[in-house]
């Protein structure tokens, strides 16, 4: 497909055999977004980041602010989806308004963001059995080695590889079956979090006094505490922006996309806050405050190292661990399937416009899915289980930067388009979205005291390598405007 810029309008010349099937319902698309937003990280961040940096009140306020910011950015996406309801999202928008070079830059970093989360979800499956369900079954068997301080076991590699191959196969089988399966997984996720949250609130041991103090005692500036959580919102909410990638497969009007994105973002914020609440809704014997409880979780072993799971166990008993584990598995698998879909559609759109090899635009003859793009994602992802979670984490740390780049470009495109058409409201949301995206990028790239979210040295090295590869890739394949 080629996209021609003509007074800020798009002209699609897609051939019939290049067109994706319109099989996704509004519920399927919402499940795609929400399933990508909530993953394994949502269940461990209360003890690792949220409470440590901002406390229960600071985290809740940060989530409220993040929800507002992300809805502003989602409004910009909605404005562009209505005008460009085709696969590719950000690539299509930027290509039509700012040209191929900017479109490639945006899509190259966004592709890294999406692609890195595929193996991240696959390898997270083993963590459930390593940390929560180890008494039932453990995949820590066979040969093993240590890389960057992480023990890699053959059994855990086999589990991750099996998940990667299975979901690649499902992704190729057609958007209809993947959309339905994605919806089932997300219902498992929502149901698990909902059941545990309601049960915790109704439990006689639940106490609101456990939520005091609202901020960490060692944090003097509460605004900085809130900003430290707000700064990671591109990573925390990456997934709502997968909706534009599937726009060509909507079986409904693109006008509904804003409502779907807003509901996904709100549900995502609710899930983060609910899991944070569960974590400190009860204190283990011997602890007078959540501050001591979270600090102790860093120095012990066993289930207590995962405060969200340990608190669930104390509140509701051993059976609750299976409910929460089912929710986690739903989160992991829905993210795996969702990012397979989003990444493949982005690569498909880039290839259809001849920015990358056109082989990625080839559709399966029967299922009309971008088979080659999906197989490429699989081929890259199968390397990750052999590297271990530590090395993979260095790559995934750049996911926030890729998301921020996508948000910024889309917001700026929306502003330019709205300015040309005299849409004042979108000019405002476009500038705001662009400004927020620049702020996110600065916080990620420049080390700032206390925030501690900037990329590490290893991540900077991977970023440099990815940039160099992109530079040569573009000059070899993408130049020609």
VOPALUM-188375 format. One record per residue (C-alpha): residue in one letter; y, z, x. Coordinates in steps of 0.001 Angstrom, whole numbers, plus 500000, padded with zeros to 6 digits. Example, Ala and Ser with C-alpha at 12.3 -4.5 7.8 and 13.67 -1.06 7.14 Angstrom:
BEGIN
a495500507800512300
s498940507140513670
! end
This chain:
BEGIN
x500000500000500000
x503502499295501208
x506544501178500046
x509861499369500084
x513198501135500120
x515561499560497615
x518569501632496562
x516435504777496684
x513695503359494480
x510075502791495354
x508101499612494894
x504353500008495133
x502216497048496132
x498898498887496017
x495892496668495492
x493489497681492687
x490688498512495106
x493056500837497008
x493991502863493951
x492580506349493429
x491068507315490093
x493120509341487608
x490655512123486849
x492498515401487576
x493561517550484622
x496481520023484770
x493963522887485152
x492238521088488025
x495552520548489801
x496603524175489318
x493234525268490707
x493774522972493701
x497117524614494500
x496186528232493822
x492853527905495624
x494690526664498703
x497314529445498553
x494857532364498427
x492288532553501202
x490571535094503438
x493929536135504864
x495128537510501524
x492367540140501668
x493080541347505199
x496868541006505442
x497594544266503558
x496151546262506453
x497113543837509211
x500664542750508313
x502094543637504896
x501950547432505017
x502449547678508772
x505671545676508759
x507218546347505347
x505302548985503388
x504393548658499687
x507962548381498367
x509193546114501151
x506213543810500707
x506747543600496926
x510440542769497374
x509563540160500005
x507066538541497636
x509708538445494901
x512183536751497249
x509490534365498543
x508564533404494977
x512181532493494209
x512545530479497434
x509265528641496944
x510166527777493328
x513434526282494617
x511455524185497099
x508907523311494407
x511773521997492279
x512560519534495060
x508916518457495170
x508916517997491406
x512025515825491608
x510264513542494068
x506845513557492360
x508412512112489204
x509755509195491231
x506806508715493584
x503602509630491666
x501282508328494377
x499044509895497012
x500741510949500201
x503501513225498939
x505892513964501788
x504934510839503726
x505877508589500817
x509144510413500126
x510364510434503718
x509216506878504426
x511168505500501468
x514387507369502292
x514448508015506055
x512037505409507373
x508695505274509101
x509494507295512221
x510632510360510282
x507752509914507836
x505303509934510730
x506837513065512289
x506704514921508977
x503163513811508154
x501813514367511673
x502729518066511613
x501737518454507981
x498340516886508713
x497800519479511448
x498684522213508964
x496213520996506357
x493462519940508746
x493413523210510698
x492814525234507537
x489599523333506717
x487555524818509608
x489452528106509261
x487968528523505780
x484508527383506855
x484319529907509700
x485696532675507465
x482456532650505457
x480663534365508313
x483284537126508379
x482233538254504876
x478687538815506087
x479825540217509432
x482164542833507960
x481246543527504312
x477774542242503463
x476106542879506836
x473611545348505287
x472336542588502990
x472218539713505440
x473725538922508801
x474273535525510361
x474661537114513792
x471395535748515131
x470296533206517706
x472049532448520967
x475611533638521302
x478486533575523754
x482010534925523991
x485117532768524060
x488618534283524212
x487110537664523314
x485321536417520173
x481510536506519890
x480171533190518648
x476666533310517133
x474375530404516386
x473732531683512849
x477429531851512035
x477960528383513476
x475162527047511253
x476753528639508179
x480164527105508937
x478676523686509691
x476632523752506485
x479781524512504479
x481722521719506197
x479009519112505540
x478413520268501952
x482076520140500982
x482619516819502730
x479778515458500600
x481282516961497444
x484688515529498331
x483214512054498697
x481281512310495434
x484418511908493393
x487579513686492334
x486171514502488898
x483316516645490228
x485469518243492940
x488210519049490430
x485728520808488134
x484060522674491004
x487442523704492381
x488362525116488970
x485128527141488816
x485739528578492293
x489296529574491411
x488139531237488209
x485754533283490362
x488673534192492618
x491056535116489801
x488344536984487916
x487362539040490950
x490917540094491780
x491695540733488111
x488624542896487488
x489187545024490589
x492922545410489859
x492398546536486255
x489527548825487212
x491642550406489953
x494562551066487586
x492250552678485037
x490436554834487580
x491328558576487367
x491643558697491165
x494422556100491143
x497777557666492052
x501222556080492266
x502230558831494708
x500123557036497304
x502747554284497397
x505260556587499063
x506994555991501426
x508091552565500234
x508799551378503788
x507135552214507116
x508735555409508535
x509247553772511938
x511379550986510420
x515067551860510159
x516330548539508805
x514698547839505458
x516272544374505208
x514612543347508458
x511312544715507127
x511572542504504058
x512584539487506135
x509594539989508455
x507273539317505492
x509488536639503973
x509345534760507270
x505606534121506927
x505861532824503365
x505367529156504435
x501912530161505683
x501230532585502820
x502030529984500152
x500936526772501842
x498892525065499164
x501307524543496281
x502507521512498231
x499036519979498017
x499901518945494449
x501985515921495552
x499019514706497613
x496980514419494402
x499760512899492262
x498073509513492125
x495011511149490551
x496817512971487715
x495475512047484280
x498697513464482819
x502434512970483151
x503978513964486524
x506618515790484461
x504129518664484134
x503903519160487893
x506794521648488145
x505202524027485649
x501876523770487494
x503481524493490873
x505473527436489514
x502390528982487900
x500431528548491143
x503193530212493172
x503585533102490699
x499824533674490565
x499752533590494360
x502458536253494610
x500631538353492010
x497380538125493994
x499095539235497222
x500825542181495519
x497662543184493619
x495564543260496786
x498290545234498551
x498307547716495646
x494518548094495693
x494583548847499417
x496606552077499066
x495806553024495481
x493513555721496854
x493545557577500181
x490322558574501949
x489734562315502431
x491811563769505256
x494767561373504903
x498086562443503422
x499788559049503335
x499006555361503519
x500808555297506875
x498118557460508495
x495354555593506658
x496451552147507856
x497016553423511402
x493513554949511470
x491938551669510330
x492902550180513694
x490901552732515681
x487617552970513759
x484663550723513086
x482780549667509980
x484193548962506544
x487266551129507104
x488649548446509426
x489208546441506228
x491348548845504147
x491387546601501060
x487590546608500870
x487260550272501837
x489725551381499159
x487891549261496590
x484667550984497602
x486245554461497280
x487726553639493870
x484907551769492197
x481758552224494224
x479476549886496110
x479143547403493251
x482859546640493502
x482331545277496998
x480199542516495536
x482904541673492995
x485595541543495692
x483282539631498037
x482653537080495275
x486433536697494924
x486765536191498686
x483999533585498726
x485735531826495823
x488998531906497809
x487395530546500965
x485448527747499294
x488310526695497009
x490593526495500051
x487981524488501928
x487616521985499097
x491355521887498361
x492411521130501923
x489688518500502288
x491321516809499316
x494928517271500450
x494323516183504058
x492306513123503102
x494967511958500623
x497696512336503224
x495709510317505789
x494838507788503082
x498521507245502249
x499503506908505917
x496756504353506506
x497627502452503342
x501112501973504783
x499667501025508206
x501075504003510101
x497582504996511228
x494428502823511405
x493719501203508059
x490118502358508122
x491369505657506672
x492512503813503536
x489036502512502696
x487649503917499456
x484024504611498623
x482718501648496631
x481326503827493848
x483320507087493805
x486726505635494807
x487479508460497245
x488904508029500780
x485507508351502419
x486540507518505979
x489409509996505912
x487050512716504652
x484490511908507352
x487231512048509984
x488235515526508785
x484580516549508998
x484221515115512516
x487245517058513763
x486351520254511913
x482789520567513216
x484200521307516677
x485861524525515494
x482764526716514871
x481834526311518543
x485280527490519713
x485381530803517854
x488004532276515547
x490395533296518333
x490908529768519637
x491026528412516096
x493675531008515304
x495939529603518022
x495810526227516299
x496183527621512790
x499261529599513866
x501019526243513890
x500175525732510211
x503332527562509151
x505413525201511271
x503758522173509672
x504443523594506218
x508082524319507115
x508507520737508372
x507089519371505112
x509297521653502992
x512396520755504986
x511919517012504891
x511111517005501168
x514154519133500359
x516422516890502420
x514982513765500796
x515549515299497353
x519150516073498300
x519793512526499517
x518195511008496452
x520062513379494100
x523369512693495826
x522883508973495332
x522120509552491633
x524710512245490975
x522185515045490231
x524216518114491191
x521520520728490522
x518993519028492814
x521648518586495492
x521966522379495498
x518219523083495508
x517746520396498151
x520271521973500522
x518899525449499873
x515323524311500477
x516332522577503699
x518235525667504913
x515276527958504175
x512945525589505994
x515169525562509077
x515198529376509009
x511410529481508796
x511111527081511742
x513543529121513869
x511615532330513228
x508386530591514244
x509708528885517373
x512106531496518770
x510812535006519611
x512913537573517744
x512413541331518233
x510419543129515531
x509534540003513556
x506723539181516009
x505693536010514171
x506730533421516749
x504021531227518242
x502075532571521214
x501749530733524510
x498428529202523570
x499849527916520282
x502825526401522107
x500374524608524386
x498442523187521432
x501754522226519813
x502778520351522955
x499436518548523095
x499637517619519398
x503188516325519879
x502207514181522878
x499211512754520999
x501480511964518061
x504040510285520304
x501506507918521808
x499739507442518486
x502979506405516798
x503986504025519559
x500536502446519515
x500072502254515745
x503131503270513813
x506079501520515382
x507479498502513719
x510430499321511522
! end
